[in-house]
Amino acid sequence: MGLRAYTACRGSCRWCRTEEGFLLYTCSSELKLSEGNFFDEFQMEGVAAEHNEIYLELVPENLSRALKTAQSAKAVKIKLTNKHCPCLRVAVELPSLSSSSRIVTHDIPVRVIPRRLWNDFREPSVPDFDVSIYLPALKTMKSVVERMKNLSNAIVIEANMSGEMNLKIETDLVSVTTHFKDLGNPPWASEDGCQSSAPDRDPESMAEARVDIKKLLQLLAGQQVNPTKALCNIVSRRVVHFILLHEDVSLQYFIPALA
């Protein structure tokens, strides 16, 4: 399950339940799920008609462990409860040899985030990118980055609009570059039909950002489900914005550039 694979990450995450679907946030990433593609039935009542949302904070490992027991389940129900404290209740109905059902229930403690703090968890705005490019196979990229991490704490990601990407390590003692070609560039278009990157940009010109190599590895190491599409948008010297798509799930990951 793609959701379980993502929630295996470390740290805390925020779960936002909206009319249109679910959002899972960590400090640097966002996962979008369309509820109609994951649940046969759902009911939602937010804090008010004009604010029909609920924001929760939880430990993702707890949700991952609960969903792990649901791999062979007949049905799964997820419900927000408040008995002794706010909890996300995951009720898993397992197959049984008898006529009676076997129900395994997990109560996952959550923190309900007050409405005054909701703006802190809105989808981050991204400035117009300089270059957008499809990524190479993530396993290949992970293997390259893992070798480079022994040489430096930072890595330079650079790409152009001719489908070329380079991963570079530059220190006083060594300079290492891995080249990828013919990756292709997504056909982004704005409302007037123009590409979202600078329209007069030289296709051969490289946009680059120097980022924390551990943060990049965190993204690559956490992908237990191979996305059908993976791309990154580079805002030179400011941020690298990754977008991973797999069936009905989209994951966005932001890595700020180092000074």
KOLTORMI-383207 format. One record per residue (C-alpha): residue in three letters; x, y, z; residue number from 1. Coordinates in pm, whole numbers, plus 50000, padded with zeros to 5 digits. Layout:
// residues N
> ALA_X_Y_Z_NUM
...
//
This chain:
// residues 259
> MET_50000_50000_50000_1
> GLY_50146_50335_49893_2
> LEU_50005_50514_50196_3
> ARG_50171_50269_50436_4
> ALA_50503_50303_50254_5
> TYR_50496_50680_50291_6
> THR_50389_50682_50655_7
> ALA_50690_50472_50748_8
> CYS_50897_50792_50755_9
> ARG_51043_50923_51079_10
> GLY_50932_51222_51281_11
> SER_50581_51361_51307_12
> CYS_50338_51434_51028_13
> ARG_50019_51634_50991_14
> TRP_49703_51477_50854_15
> CYS_49455_51716_50700_16
> ARG_49110_51579_50620_17
> THR_48924_51792_50366_18
> GLU_48612_51763_50153_19
> GLU_48822_51672_49850_20
> GLY_49067_51425_50005_21
> PHE_49353_51382_50247_22
> LEU_49683_51561_50280_23
> LEU_49977_51422_50474_24
> TYR_50254_51667_50559_25
> THR_50599_51636_50705_26
> CYS_50835_51929_50751_27
> SER_50946_51909_50388_28
> SER_50692_51699_50199_29
> GLU_50325_51671_50115_30
> LEU_50124_51365_50012_31
> LYS_49788_51406_49838_32
> LEU_49526_51129_49841_33
> SER_49188_51135_49672_34
> GLU_48944_50984_49922_35
> GLY_48721_50837_49650_36
> ASN_49009_50617_49533_37
> PHE_49078_50471_49879_38
> PHE_48742_50447_50059_39
> ASP_48405_50307_49955_40
> GLU_48225_50521_50210_41
> PHE_48318_50833_50401_42
> GLN_48154_51098_50615_43
> MET_48304_51433_50694_44
> GLU_48204_51718_50921_45
> GLY_48456_51993_50981_46
> VAL_48459_52266_51241_47
> ALA_48212_52474_51036_48
> ALA_48040_52471_50697_49
> GLU_48282_52731_50560_50
> HIS_48583_52553_50716_51
> ASN_48503_52191_50640_52
> GLU_48846_52056_50735_53
> ILE_49021_51882_51024_54
> TYR_49396_51908_51087_55
> LEU_49567_51638_51292_56
> GLU_49926_51574_51399_57
> LEU_50045_51216_51455_58
> VAL_50351_50993_51458_59
> PRO_50363_50831_51112_60
> GLU_50521_50505_51238_61
> ASN_50208_50441_51445_62
> LEU_49984_50475_51140_63
> SER_50219_50261_50933_64
> ARG_50211_49978_51189_65
> ALA_49831_49990_51201_66
> LEU_49799_49975_50822_67
> LYS_50047_49687_50806_68
> THR_49792_49461_50974_69
> ALA_49540_49553_50704_70
> GLN_49724_49396_50412_71
> SER_49496_49089_50408_72
> ALA_49190_49260_50558_73
> LYS_48832_49226_50437_74
> ALA_48761_49585_50536_75
> VAL_48927_49879_50709_76
> LYS_48757_50167_50888_77
> ILE_48935_50485_50996_78
> LYS_48755_50711_51240_79
> LEU_48844_51011_51454_80
> THR_48741_50943_51815_81
> ASN_48774_51125_52145_82
> LYS_48729_50896_52443_83
> HIS_49018_50965_52677_84
> CYS_49209_51173_52424_85
> PRO_49182_51243_52048_86
> CYS_49265_50926_51855_87
> LEU_49255_50804_51499_88
> ARG_49088_50463_51529_89
> VAL_49185_50205_51264_90
> ALA_48948_49905_51277_91
> VAL_49070_49613_51065_92
> GLU_48829_49328_50981_93
> LEU_49035_49014_50915_94
> PRO_48927_48693_50739_95
> SER_48798_48421_50970_96
> LEU_48728_48050_50933_97
> SER_48416_48085_51145_98
> SER_48105_48291_51081_99
> SER_48214_48556_51332_100
> SER_48441_48842_51231_101
> ARG_48782_48916_51373_102
> ILE_48830_49287_51436_103
> VAL_49168_49432_51527_104
> THR_49151_49791_51653_105
> HIS_49436_50040_51671_106
> ASP_49390_50369_51855_107
> ILE_49654_50615_51734_108
> PRO_49694_50926_51952_109
> VAL_49667_51250_51757_110
> ARG_49683_51620_51829_111
> VAL_49400_51825_51685_112
> ILE_49548_52144_51546_113
> PRO_49338_52454_51624_114
> ARG_49203_52658_51335_115
> ARG_49419_52959_51419_116
> LEU_49725_52754_51319_117
> TRP_49591_52611_50992_118
> ASN_49776_52862_50777_119
> ASP_50103_52713_50905_120
> PHE_50020_52391_50718_121
> ARG_49892_52523_50388_122
> GLU_50055_52394_50073_123
> PRO_50375_52596_50029_124
> SER_50387_52828_49733_125
> VAL_50667_52764_49486_126
> PRO_50812_53041_49269_127
> ASP_50825_52989_48894_128
> PHE_51092_52731_48826_129
> ASP_51388_52779_48598_130
> VAL_51402_52416_48483_131
> SER_51166_52120_48508_132
> ILE_51297_51774_48422_133
> TYR_51200_51409_48459_134
> LEU_51416_51215_48703_135
> PRO_51622_50907_48619_136
> ALA_51528_50576_48780_137
> LEU_51512_50648_49154_138
> LYS_51708_50333_49243_139
> THR_51990_50445_49015_140
> MET_51980_50795_49157_141
> LYS_51982_50660_49513_142
> SER_52286_50442_49441_143
> VAL_52478_50740_49304_144
> VAL_52386_50971_49593_145
> GLU_52470_50707_49857_146
> ARG_52824_50684_49719_147
> MET_52857_51061_49711_148
> LYS_52748_51110_50073_149
> ASN_53083_50976_50191_150
> LEU_53256_51266_50015_151
> SER_53045_51565_50116_152
> ASN_52743_51680_50316_153
> ALA_52610_51878_50019_154
> ILE_52526_51791_49660_155
> VAL_52464_52012_49359_156
> ILE_52164_51924_49142_157
> GLU_52169_52091_48804_158
> ALA_51957_52042_48494_159
> ASN_51852_52211_48172_160
> MET_51561_52212_47931_161
> SER_51740_51970_47698_162
> GLY_51680_51671_47925_163
> GLU_52021_51675_48092_164
> MET_52084_51645_48466_165
> ASN_52405_51638_48667_166
> LEU_52467_51542_49029_167
> LYS_52789_51699_49156_168
> ILE_53008_51688_49463_169
> GLU_53266_51963_49491_170
> THR_53514_51992_49778_171
> ASP_53868_52124_49819_172
> LEU_54000_51772_49763_173
> VAL_53770_51617_49506_174
> SER_53516_51693_49234_175
> VAL_53280_51420_49117_176
> THR_52998_51452_48863_177
> THR_52741_51198_48741_178
> HIS_52570_51285_48412_179
> PHE_52221_51184_48299_180
> LYS_52100_51254_47945_181
> ASP_51778_51223_47742_182
> LEU_51559_51241_48053_183
> GLY_51300_51463_47890_184
> ASN_51124_51775_48017_185
> PRO_50757_51787_48128_186
> PRO_50527_51991_47901_187
> TRP_50426_52241_48168_188
> ALA_50203_52515_48034_189
> SER_50052_52828_48182_190
> GLU_49707_52964_48110_191
> ASP_49832_53139_47795_192
> GLY_49989_52816_47669_193
> CYS_50348_52915_47748_194
> GLN_50586_52701_47946_195
> SER_50610_52792_48314_196
> SER_50987_52823_48309_197
> ALA_51148_53133_48161_198
> PRO_51031_53133_47795_199
> ASP_51352_53296_47669_200
> ARG_51582_53062_47862_201
> ASP_51858_52890_47667_202
> PRO_51765_52516_47661_203
> GLU_52130_52429_47723_204
> SER_52165_52661_48022_205
> MET_52188_52480_48355_206
> ALA_51983_52574_48661_207
> GLU_52136_52450_48984_208
> ALA_52080_52426_49356_209
> ARG_52317_52303_49628_210
> VAL_52122_52100_49885_211
> ASP_52174_51887_50195_212
> ILE_52262_51539_50070_213
> LYS_52095_51373_50370_214
> LYS_51762_51536_50285_215
> LEU_51787_51411_49928_216
> LEU_51866_51059_50050_217
> GLN_51569_51075_50286_218
> LEU_51344_51117_49984_219
> LEU_51515_50847_49775_220
> ALA_51542_50592_50059_221
> GLY_51175_50628_50150_222
> GLN_51038_50529_49810_223
> GLN_50918_50172_49862_224
> VAL_50671_50211_49576_225
> ASN_50814_50301_49237_226
> PRO_50633_50609_49105_227
> THR_50494_50604_48753_228
> LYS_50634_50954_48703_229
> ALA_50903_51143_48892_230
> LEU_51021_51492_48816_231
> CYS_51189_51788_48979_232
> ASN_51160_52161_48936_233
> ILE_51467_52370_49011_234
> VAL_51453_52732_49121_235
> SER_51817_52833_49089_236
> ARG_51994_52865_49424_237
> ARG_51660_52867_49610_238
> VAL_51476_52532_49616_239
> VAL_51437_52194_49448_240
> HIS_51077_52076_49422_241
> PHE_51023_51702_49362_242
> ILE_50691_51557_49243_243
> LEU_50635_51179_49251_244
> LEU_50317_51029_49102_245
> HIS_50194_50673_49158_246
> GLU_49843_50568_49060_247
> ASP_49612_50782_49277_248
> VAL_49882_50924_49505_249
> SER_50101_51229_49452_250
> LEU_50397_51318_49674_251
> GLN_50566_51657_49673_252
> TYR_50899_51710_49844_253
> PHE_51080_52040_49893_254
> ILE_51451_52078_49964_255
> PRO_51574_52435_50023_256
> ALA_51906_52535_49871_257
> LEU_52205_52584_50098_258
> ALA_52374_52922_50111_259
//
